[in-house]
């Protein structure tokens, strides 16, 4: 198990290095620069700004400087927020995105597990049809459309919630529902399919022949053997939720990392784009690592591969 964990950690480091390098290269290959404006700056002013951020140096030297800074834990200065570095921006916005993501993840698990289990247990019933229809609808609706629809119905028409604020009572309900609806629907559908396949297995028939109740069969035998495909999706999904959806944060004016990332892209803020990308990649890789460890817990044969 220790060797398995060590290999995965080494793989994680390589992934972070590759993503950092690729992001750096792509940002330099895109035409234009971060200080190109409609109104051109005086040459001497532009030269001073480029020298301040070492953008007048050869690209390879910029890369070495940037990589050394990242290894040292400093993600560099922000070109737009001159009084704050990238570390400061991420430290300020990541907790907001993480709070939104944790709430959305709780919503996803609360909805998807019982919905998928009920749909599989009573396959073909009205419960199954309702879950299938709701899943298809939620998956088909894009975030920006669902968010706008919820704002119009529950904030503007009914007045039950307020939109465009954060950290107020009830302010998280609409963005959490918007962010978690599609993942919950997808996981419910995935779990339903996996459980239906498991219910056909011989060990389930054996359990029924022993007189074990259907509830115990579903919860103790079928559910555990159906969770591997569920976890395969849940890992990357967790990282996506924890870093916040860029669109949801923008629609609901939530001051999270995704909203700042969109601003950084439009402003060509290289260090902030690279920093947010690196944090997102680290969370994604960590989530995948946790999922692989869960695989080993659910199926010990996987640890020996």
C-alpha positions in Angstrom: 0.0 0.0 0.0 2.9 2.4 0.8 4.5 1.8 -2.6 1.1 2.3 -4.3 0.7 5.6 -2.4 4.3 6.7 -3.3 3.8 6.0 -7.0 0.6 8.0 -7.0 2.3 10.9 -5.2 5.1 10.9 -7.8 2.6 10.9 -10.5 0.8 13.8 -8.9 4.1 15.9 -8.9 4.7 15.1 -12.6 1.1 16.1 -13.5 1.5 19.4 -11.6 4.8 20.2 -13.4 3.4 19.3 -16.8 0.3 21.5 -16.3 2.4 24.4 -15.0 4.7 24.2 -18.0 1.9 23.8 -20.5 -0.1 26.7 -19.1 3.1 28.9 -19.2 3.8 28.0 -22.8 0.2 28.5 -24.0 -0.1 31.9 -22.4 3.1 33.0 -24.1 2.0 31.6 -27.5 -1.2 33.5 -27.6 -0.8 36.7 -29.6 -0.7 40.0 -27.6 0.4 40.8 -24.1 -1.0 41.5 -20.7 -0.3 45.3 -21.1 -1.6 45.7 -24.6 -4.4 48.3 -24.4 -6.6 50.2 -26.8 -4.7 53.3 -25.7 -1.0 52.6 -26.1 1.2 53.3 -23.1 4.2 55.6 -23.7 7.2 53.4 -24.6 9.2 54.3 -21.5 6.3 53.5 -19.2 5.7 50.2 -21.0 9.4 49.3 -20.8 9.4 50.0 -17.0 6.3 47.8 -16.5 7.7 44.9 -18.5 11.0 45.2 -16.6 9.1 45.1 -13.3 7.5 41.8 -14.1 10.6 40.4 -16.0 8.6 40.2 -19.2 11.5 41.8 -21.1 13.6 38.7 -20.5 13.9 35.7 -22.8 11.0 33.3 -22.5 13.2 30.4 -21.2 14.5 32.7 -18.4 10.9 33.7 -17.5 10.0 30.0 -17.3 12.9 29.1 -15.0 12.1 32.1 -12.8 8.4 31.3 -12.7 9.0 27.5 -12.0 11.5 28.3 -9.2 9.0 30.7 -7.7 6.2 28.1 -7.9 8.4 25.5 -6.3 9.1 28.0 -3.5 5.4 28.5 -2.9 5.1 31.9 -4.5 2.7 32.1 -7.4 3.9 35.5 -8.4 2.4 39.0 -8.5 -1.0 39.8 -10.1 -0.8 42.1 -13.1 -4.3 43.5 -12.4 -4.4 43.6 -8.6 -1.1 45.4 -8.1 -1.4 45.5 -4.3 -1.9 41.8 -4.0 -0.1 38.7 -5.2 -1.6 35.6 -6.6 -1.3 33.8 -3.3 -3.3 36.6 -1.6 -6.1 36.4 -4.3 -6.3 32.6 -4.1 -6.2 32.7 -0.2 -9.1 35.1 -0.3 -11.2 33.4 -2.9 -10.6 29.7 -2.5 -12.4 29.4 0.8 -15.5 31.0 -0.8 -15.3 28.5 -3.7 -14.6 25.7 -1.3 -17.6 26.6 0.8 -19.8 26.6 -2.2 -18.3 23.3 -3.4 -18.8 21.6 0.0 -22.4 22.6 0.1 -22.9 21.5 -3.5 -21.2 18.2 -2.8 -23.5 17.6 0.2 -26.5 18.4 -2.0 -25.2 16.0 -4.7 -24.7 13.1 -2.3 -28.0 13.8 -0.5 -29.9 13.7 -3.7 -28.1 11.2 -5.9 -27.7 8.3 -3.5 -31.3 7.8 -2.4 -32.6 8.7 -5.9 -30.4 6.2 -7.7 -31.1 3.5 -5.1 -34.9 4.1 -5.2 -35.0 4.1 -9.0 -33.0 0.8 -9.2 -34.9 -0.9 -6.3 -38.3 -0.1 -7.9 -37.3 -0.2 -11.5 -40.1 0.5 -14.0 -42.3 2.2 -11.3 -43.4 5.8 -11.2 -40.5 6.5 -8.9 -38.0 5.2 -11.5 -39.7 7.2 -14.3 -39.7 10.4 -12.2 -36.0 10.0 -11.3 -35.1 9.3 -15.0 -37.1 12.3 -16.3 -35.6 14.6 -13.6 -32.1 13.4 -14.3 -32.4 13.9 -18.1 -33.8 17.4 -17.5 -31.1 18.5 -15.0 -28.3 17.1 -17.2 -29.6 18.9 -20.3 -29.9 22.3 -18.7 -26.7 24.3 -18.7 -25.6 26.1 -15.6 -26.2 29.6 -16.8 -29.8 28.7 -18.0 -30.7 26.9 -14.8 -29.2 29.7 -12.6 -31.1 32.4 -14.5 -34.3 30.3 -14.3 -34.0 29.8 -10.5 -33.3 33.5 -10.0 -36.3 34.5 -12.1 -38.7 32.1 -10.3 -37.5 32.1 -6.6 -35.8 35.5 -6.3 -37.7 37.8 -8.7 -41.2 36.2 -8.9 -41.7 34.6 -5.5 -39.2 36.6 -3.5 -38.2 33.7 -1.4 -34.4 34.2 -1.8 -32.1 37.0 -2.7 -29.7 36.8 -5.7 -26.3 38.5 -6.1 -25.3 38.3 -2.4 -23.2 35.9 -0.4 -22.9 34.9 3.3 -26.4 35.9 4.0 -29.0 33.4 5.4 -30.4 31.4 2.5 -28.1 33.1 -0.1 -26.3 29.8 -0.9 -29.5 27.8 -1.8 -29.9 28.9 -5.4 -26.2 28.7 -6.4 -25.8 25.3 -4.6 -28.9 23.9 -6.4 -27.6 25.3 -9.7 -24.1 23.9 -9.2 -25.2 20.5 -7.9 -28.3 19.7 -10.0 -26.5 18.2 -13.1 -23.9 16.2 -11.1 -26.6 14.9 -8.8 -28.7 13.9 -11.8 -25.7 12.2 -13.5 -24.6 10.3 -10.4 -28.2 9.1 -9.7 -28.5 7.8 -13.3 -25.1 6.2 -13.0 -25.9 4.5 -9.7 -29.2 3.3 -10.9 -27.6 1.5 -13.9 -24.8 0.1 -11.7 -27.3 -1.2 -9.1 -29.6 -2.7 -11.7 -26.6 -4.7 -13.0 -25.6 -5.7 -9.5 -29.2 -6.9 -8.6 -28.8 -9.5 -11.4 -25.7 -11.0 -10.0 -25.6 -14.5 -8.5 -24.7 -13.4 -5.0 -27.8 -11.3 -4.8 -29.9 -14.3 -5.7 -28.1 -16.3 -3.1 -28.8 -13.6 -0.5 -32.5 -13.6 -1.4 -32.5 -17.5 -1.2 -31.2 -17.2 2.4 -34.2 -15.0 3.3 -32.3 -11.7 3.7 -34.7 -8.8 3.3 -34.6 -6.6 0.2 -33.6 -3.5 2.2 -30.6 -5.3 3.7 -29.7 -6.7 0.2 -29.8 -3.2 -1.3 -27.9 -1.4 1.4 -25.3 -4.0 2.6 -24.7 -6.1 -0.6 -25.7 -4.3 -3.8 -24.8 -0.7 -2.9 -21.2 -1.4 -1.9 -20.5 -3.4 -5.1 -22.0 -0.6 -7.2 -20.0 2.2 -5.8 -16.8 1.9 -7.9 -18.3 3.5 -11.1 -19.9 6.1 -8.8 -16.6 6.9 -7.2 -14.9 7.2 -10.6 -17.0 10.2 -11.3 -17.2 11.5 -7.8 -13.5 12.1 -7.5 -13.0 14.6 -10.4 -16.5 16.0 -9.6 -15.4 16.8 -6.1 -12.5 18.9 -7.3 -14.7 20.7 -9.8 -17.3 21.5 -7.1 -14.6 22.6 -4.5 -13.0 25.0 -6.9 -16.5 26.3 -7.9 -18.1 26.6 -11.2 -16.9 29.6 -13.1 -20.3 30.2 -14.6 -22.3 29.8 -11.4 -20.0 32.2 -9.5 -20.3 34.7 -12.3 -24.1 34.4 -12.6 -24.7 34.7 -8.8 -21.9 37.3 -8.3 -20.1 35.1 -5.8 -16.6 36.3 -5.0 -14.9 33.0 -5.5 -11.9 31.8 -7.4 -13.8 31.0 -10.6 -15.1 34.6 -10.9 -11.5 35.9 -10.5 -10.3 33.4 -13.1 -12.7 34.8 -15.7 -11.5 38.3 -15.0 -7.8 37.1 -15.2 -8.4 35.6 -18.6 -9.9 38.8 -20.0 -7.1 40.8 -18.5 -4.3 38.4 -19.6 -3.1 38.2 -16.0 -0.6 35.4 -16.6 0.4 34.6 -13.0 -3.2 34.5 -11.8 -4.3 32.3 -14.6 -1.4 29.9 -13.9 -2.0 30.0 -10.2 -5.7 29.2 -10.4 -5.0 26.4 -13.0 -2.3 24.9 -10.7 -4.7 24.9 -7.6 -7.5 23.4 -9.7 -5.1 20.7 -11.0 -3.8 19.9 -7.5 -7.3 19.5 -6.2 -8.3 17.3 -9.1 -5.2 15.1 -8.7 -5.7 14.8 -4.9 -9.4 13.9 -5.5 -8.3 11.2 -8.0 -5.8 9.9 -5.5 -8.4 9.6 -2.8 -10.7 7.8 -5.2 -8.0 5.3 -6.0 -7.4 4.7 -2.3 -11.2 4.1 -1.9 -11.0 1.6 -4.8 -8.5 -0.4 -2.7 -10.8 -0.3 0.2 -13.8 -1.5 -1.8 -11.9 -4.1 -3.8 -8.6 -5.3 -2.3 -7.6 -6.9 -5.6 -7.0 -3.4 -7.0 -4.2 -2.7 -4.4 -2.1 -5.6 -5.8 -2.2 -4.4 -9.4 
